[in-house]
């Protein structure tokens, strides 16, 4: 960390350590703005898993804009940070919801398991009770329920989780991880349409391609299982691209250029002319 970041990091640390119980809007806004440069964010998130007052404090700060360059800012943003401090664990939901691969010995991202589950667990699973206070868990499940009711919040959180799961910090990446993410994406698309998802879809497709490449590179599952997961990812990619196109092609600025549409591969003709970064 350079001297500039180090100085601001000390300021950010001071703000979070000395104004934990603040209700001042101006201080909360400043804390939110400085969150990306807090040197030990992980420690604050671990405290939020143990102490309800710390969790409420972070929730108040995250009510305001938190501009992490690698994350979407929404109702799921704080969940992403907090659950990143919980180690992967064996599934506590029915794995048939997302995969037929035998997964008794598999470890999964906890937040993805909660998102794919029809209901939020009332209590922390037994294997997580040493990591999470029961009262904090209840508050987190309430936040998860809010995310799962919104197409935008759900899809952007899953997009960030796809990047996290396929990142270099995670040594294990298998076919069932991809299937879990695809199941969450399908669940998001089943929710009422939210126009805010449209600009986020190109990034989601890129992250899914990275995820797919990672599965093939690591080769932790037999080729047959990888082929099934790859098929699901590719099917989802086609669906997302078509969804993106069909929900932007009707805009008034695009109507006059419809005659220029050209089919490309197996996707909608509009992908031949409509850039993936439009609006």
KOLVEX-868685 format. One record per residue (C-alpha): x, y, z; residue number from 1. Coordinates in steps of 0.02 Angstrom, whole numbers. Each point is the difference from the previous one (the first is absolute). Example, Ala and Ser with C-alpha at 12.3 -4.5 7.8 and 13.67 -1.06 7.14 Angstrom:
@east=615, north=-225, up=390, n=1
@east=69, north=172, up=-33, n=2
This chain:
@east=0, north=0, up=0, n=1
@east=74, north=167, up=-54, n=2
@east=14, north=151, up=115, n=3
@east=-157, north=81, up=-70, n=4
@east=-107, north=-154, up=29, n=5
@east=81, north=-31, up=167, n=6
@east=-46, north=174, up=62, n=7
@east=-180, north=-15, up=-57, n=8
@east=-6, north=-175, up=71, n=9
@east=43, north=70, up=172, n=10
@east=-138, north=130, up=-18, n=11
@east=-124, north=-135, up=-50, n=12
@east=52, north=-110, up=146, n=13
@east=-22, north=146, up=121, n=14
@east=-175, north=35, up=-67, n=15
@east=-56, north=-180, up=21, n=16
@east=81, north=-26, up=170, n=17
@east=-57, north=162, up=81, n=18
@east=-172, north=27, up=-76, n=19
@east=-70, north=-176, up=6, n=20
@east=-163, north=50, up=81, n=21
@east=-27, north=159, up=-98, n=22
@east=-167, north=50, up=-73, n=23
@east=72, north=153, up=-87, n=24
@east=-43, north=-6, up=-184, n=25
@east=156, north=96, up=-50, n=26
@east=116, north=-119, up=94, n=27
@east=-92, north=-153, up=-66, n=28
@east=18, north=66, up=-177, n=29
@east=186, north=27, up=28, n=30
@east=19, north=-175, up=72, n=31
@east=-90, north=-72, up=-151, n=32
@east=112, north=97, up=-118, n=33
@east=157, north=-59, up=89, n=34
@east=-49, north=-183, up=17, n=35
@east=102, north=-55, up=-153, n=36
@east=161, north=62, up=81, n=37
@east=-26, north=-65, up=177, n=38
@east=157, north=-106, up=29, n=39
@east=-86, north=-140, up=97, n=40
@east=-175, north=-12, up=-67, n=41
@east=2, north=-187, up=33, n=42
@east=14, north=29, up=187, n=43
@east=-151, north=116, up=0, n=44
@east=-100, north=-130, up=-97, n=45
@east=51, north=-139, up=120, n=46
@east=-58, north=110, up=144, n=47
@east=-165, north=25, up=-91, n=48
@east=-24, north=-189, up=3, n=49
@east=23, north=-3, up=188, n=50
@east=-71, north=165, up=65, n=51
@east=-174, north=64, up=-51, n=52
@east=50, north=180, up=39, n=53
@east=145, north=-8, up=-124, n=54
@east=-114, north=-76, up=-132, n=55
@east=-128, north=138, up=23, n=56
@east=138, north=130, up=-9, n=57
@east=63, north=-67, up=-167, n=58
@east=-178, north=-11, up=-66, n=59
@east=-23, north=185, up=41, n=60
@east=161, north=44, up=-91, n=61
@east=-43, north=-108, up=-151, n=62
@east=-166, north=90, up=-16, n=63
@east=103, north=133, up=-86, n=64
@east=105, north=-20, up=-157, n=65
@east=148, north=-119, up=19, n=66
@east=103, north=3, up=-159, n=67
@east=103, north=-158, up=-1, n=68
@east=71, north=-5, up=-177, n=69
@east=-28, north=-188, up=-17, n=70
@east=-176, north=-11, up=74, n=71
@east=-174, north=62, up=-37, n=72
@east=-71, north=111, up=136, n=73
@east=-170, north=-56, up=60, n=74
@east=-90, north=-94, up=136, n=75
@east=114, north=-150, up=-26, n=76
@east=165, north=95, up=7, n=77
@east=27, north=-16, up=187, n=78
@east=-54, north=-183, up=-5, n=79
@east=138, north=-33, up=-126, n=80
@east=132, north=72, up=116, n=81
@east=-64, north=-84, up=158, n=82
@east=-27, north=-173, up=-72, n=83
@east=172, north=4, up=-80, n=84
@east=64, north=-24, up=178, n=85
@east=-92, north=-166, up=18, n=86
@east=91, north=-150, up=-68, n=87
@east=-82, north=-111, up=-132, n=88
@east=-95, north=-145, up=75, n=89
@east=-98, north=-156, up=-44, n=90
@east=-171, north=35, up=-69, n=91
@east=-140, north=32, up=124, n=92
@east=-132, north=5, up=-138, n=93
@east=-59, north=-137, up=-117, n=94
@east=135, north=-7, up=-135, n=95
@east=-127, north=-70, up=-123, n=96
@east=-59, north=180, up=-14, n=97
@east=151, north=35, up=-109, n=98
@east=101, north=-157, up=-41, n=99
@east=-7, north=-188, up=-20, n=100
@east=186, north=-17, up=33, n=101
@east=35, north=-96, up=162, n=102
@east=47, north=140, up=119, n=103
@east=8, north=-77, up=173, n=104
@east=182, north=50, up=18, n=105
@east=-12, north=164, up=-96, n=106
@east=22, north=172, up=77, n=107
@east=-109, north=145, up=-59, n=108
@east=-8, north=187, up=19, n=109
@east=-119, north=30, up=146, n=110
@east=-85, north=154, up=-72, n=111
@east=-36, north=-89, up=-165, n=112
@east=-80, north=-143, up=96, n=113
@east=-113, north=123, up=91, n=114
@east=-48, north=85, up=-163, n=115
@east=-46, north=-163, up=-87, n=116
@east=-99, north=-64, up=150, n=117
@east=-190, north=27, up=-6, n=118
@east=5, north=66, up=178, n=119
@east=129, north=82, up=110, n=120
@east=56, north=-114, up=144, n=121
@east=-66, north=62, up=168, n=122
@east=159, north=-51, up=90, n=123
@east=180, north=-14, up=-58, n=124
@east=38, north=-175, up=-63, n=125
@east=88, north=-101, up=135, n=126
@east=165, north=7, up=-92, n=127
@east=-5, north=191, up=3, n=128
@east=-56, north=33, up=178, n=129
@east=176, north=33, up=60, n=130
@east=17, north=137, up=-132, n=131
@east=-167, north=91, up=12, n=132
@east=-102, north=68, up=145, n=133
@east=-182, north=-56, up=-11, n=134
@east=-67, north=178, up=13, n=135
@east=119, north=59, up=-136, n=136
@east=-54, north=-146, up=-108, n=137
@east=-182, north=52, up=16, n=138
@east=43, north=177, up=-56, n=139
@east=102, north=-67, up=-147, n=140
@east=-141, north=-117, up=-54, n=141
@east=-120, north=147, up=-1, n=142
@east=120, north=91, up=-117, n=143
@east=16, north=-156, up=-108, n=144
@east=-190, north=-10, up=-14, n=145
@east=-4, north=180, up=-62, n=146
@east=132, north=-38, up=-132, n=147
@east=-91, north=-157, up=-58, n=148
@east=-159, north=99, up=-33, n=149
@east=83, north=121, up=-122, n=150
@east=62, north=-51, up=-173, n=151
@east=131, north=137, up=-3, n=152
@east=68, north=-32, up=174, n=153
@east=1, north=-188, up=-25, n=154
@east=84, north=3, up=-171, n=155
@east=134, north=127, up=44, n=156
@east=45, north=-94, up=160, n=157
@east=12, north=-165, up=-95, n=158
@east=107, north=86, up=-131, n=159
@east=121, north=58, up=135, n=160
@east=-2, north=-174, up=77, n=161
@east=41, north=-77, up=-169, n=162
@east=155, north=109, up=-7, n=163
@east=43, north=-46, up=181, n=164
@east=-23, north=-188, up=-22, n=165
@east=106, north=-5, up=-159, n=166
@east=133, north=118, up=70, n=167
@east=181, north=-47, up=28, n=168
@east=-21, north=1, up=190, n=169
@east=-111, north=-154, up=-10, n=170
@east=97, north=-157, up=-39, n=171
@east=-152, north=-112, up=-25, n=172
@east=-117, north=25, up=-146, n=173
@east=-107, north=-143, up=-63, n=174
@east=-147, north=-34, up=-114, n=175
@east=-126, north=8, up=142, n=176
@east=58, north=177, up=44, n=177
@east=-49, north=57, up=-174, n=178
@east=-167, north=-91, up=12, n=179
@east=-35, north=86, up=167, n=180
@east=31, north=170, up=-77, n=181
@east=-107, north=-39, up=-152, n=182
@east=-142, north=-56, up=114, n=183
@east=9, north=168, up=91, n=184
@east=0, north=93, up=-167, n=185
@east=-153, north=-97, up=-58, n=186
@east=-85, north=43, up=164, n=187
@east=38, north=184, up=-29, n=188
@east=-71, north=-2, up=-176, n=189
@east=-161, north=-77, up=67, n=190
@east=-29, north=158, up=104, n=191
@east=-99, north=151, up=-65, n=192
@east=100, north=95, up=-130, n=193
@east=108, north=145, up=62, n=194
@east=70, north=110, up=-139, n=195
@east=155, north=37, up=106, n=196
@east=71, north=-171, up=-40, n=197
@east=27, north=41, up=-185, n=198
@east=168, north=92, up=17, n=199
@east=64, north=-137, up=117, n=200
@east=-25, north=-146, up=-120, n=201
@east=159, north=21, up=-105, n=202
@east=108, north=-11, up=157, n=203
@east=-97, north=-154, up=55, n=204
@east=32, north=-87, up=-165, n=205
@east=186, north=38, up=13, n=206
@east=7, north=-69, up=177, n=207
@east=-91, north=-158, up=-51, n=208
@east=127, north=-29, up=-139, n=209
@east=142, north=18, up=125, n=210
@east=-90, north=-121, up=115, n=211
@east=-19, north=-126, up=-140, n=212
@east=183, north=14, up=-48, n=213
@east=49, north=-28, up=181, n=214
@east=-100, north=-160, up=14, n=215
@east=83, north=-70, up=-155, n=216
@east=174, north=53, up=55, n=217
@east=-12, north=-75, up=174, n=218
@east=-81, north=-162, up=-61, n=219
@east=-56, north=-54, up=174, n=220
@east=-148, north=-98, up=-69, n=221
@east=-12, north=-134, up=-135, n=222
@east=-20, north=67, up=-176, n=223
@east=-181, north=-58, up=-4, n=224
@east=-44, north=108, up=151, n=225
@east=96, north=148, up=-70, n=226
@east=-94, north=-19, up=-164, n=227
@east=-168, north=8, up=90, n=228
@east=53, north=156, up=95, n=229
@east=71, north=79, up=-158, n=230
@east=-164, north=-33, up=-90, n=231
@east=-97, north=88, up=139, n=232
@east=119, north=149, up=-2, n=233
@east=-9, north=16, up=-190, n=234
@east=-189, north=-14, up=4, n=235
@east=-6, north=137, up=131, n=236
@east=118, north=109, up=-103, n=237
@east=-112, north=-16, up=-151, n=238
@east=-153, north=41, up=105, n=239
@east=83, north=153, up=79, n=240
@east=60, north=70, up=-167, n=241
@east=-171, north=-25, up=-80, n=242
@east=-84, north=76, up=153, n=243
@east=118, north=148, up=-10, n=244
@east=-37, north=28, up=-184, n=245
@east=-187, north=-22, up=7, n=246
@east=-13, north=126, up=142, n=247
@east=106, north=132, up=-86, n=248
@east=-52, north=-21, up=-181, n=249
@east=-169, north=80, up=34, n=250
@east=73, north=166, up=55, n=251
@east=-48, north=148, up=-108, n=252
@east=180, north=34, up=-51, n=253
@east=16, north=-177, up=-70, n=254
@east=-162, north=-15, up=-100, n=255
@east=70, north=79, up=-158, n=256
@east=151, north=-115, up=-6, n=257
@east=-97, north=-163, up=8, n=258
@east=22, north=-25, up=-187, n=259
@east=188, north=-13, up=29, n=260
@east=-17, north=-152, up=114, n=261
@east=101, north=-153, up=-48, n=262
@east=-7, north=-171, up=80, n=263
@east=159, north=-58, up=86, n=264
@east=28, north=-180, up=54, n=265
@east=-145, north=-69, up=100, n=266
@east=-56, north=163, up=82, n=267
@east=-131, north=129, up=-42, n=268
@east=31, north=97, up=-163, n=269
@east=16, north=162, up=98, n=270
@east=166, north=-57, up=74, n=271
@east=73, north=30, up=-171, n=272
@east=-15, north=188, up=19, n=273
@east=-44, north=49, up=178, n=274
@east=156, north=30, up=108, n=275
@east=1, north=-93, up=166, n=276
@east=45, north=158, up=97, n=277
@east=-150, north=105, up=-54, n=278
@east=-76, north=102, up=141, n=279
